[in-house]
């Protein structure tokens, strides 16, 4: 079997599409493929850019051309502005952040109102997060507000290590207000949004109300989250290979 055929097989078994991170973790498991390279992951990145067989849905998410008509409507590139496509985009990056936390060995939480949202049309966000309830890490009022943050990573001491808000089309100020409640903790805070909103993030953060958290908050673009997900998936795949001998 040729390398590109292994990538196609994994995508077909996954419904005709896959994240680059998913390919990293599964393509090398296909039997009967000789990679003959020290950089198989770079080969996979090159393969999915072959327009004869694949097309890009979102950063880090690729699909088979022959499966285009079978993909859910919200995954169609031409419908990125439709309400269902916008919801898909929010849930997609929310799910990537959850999976990154899982691969880092952290416990992950999504708010109750998001648990039934679909991630890549297969699992619900509540199924990929490791926690069904948020840890009561401090006073009830602060925990109640943290319970509405898009993604929380908890460390081994059951304290919030990182919090994330996915800002696809909503008001960035509202997200930062949630983060103000976390100012007394050693918690990394991150806004995830389209790169075009980076300037808006910087301008909003200059408001006096956000002075206490200014040095703790950072911005990650969708592409940066996708790259983070791909890279940590690659490391996980390498660790699996090492353990397998």
Secondary structure, 3 states (H helix, E strand, C coil): CCHHHHHHHHHHHCCCEEEHHHHHHHHHHCCCCCCCCCCHHHHHHHHHCCCCCEEEEECCEEEEHHHHHHCCHHHCHHHCCCHHHHHHHHHHHHHHHHHHHHHCCCEEECCHHHCCCEECCCEEHHHHCCCCCCCCCCCHHHHHHHCCCCEEEECCCCCEEEEEEECCCCCHHHHHHHHHCCCCCCCEEEEEECHHHHHHHHHHHCCHHHHHHHHHEEEEEHHHHHHHHHHHHHHHHHHHHHHHC
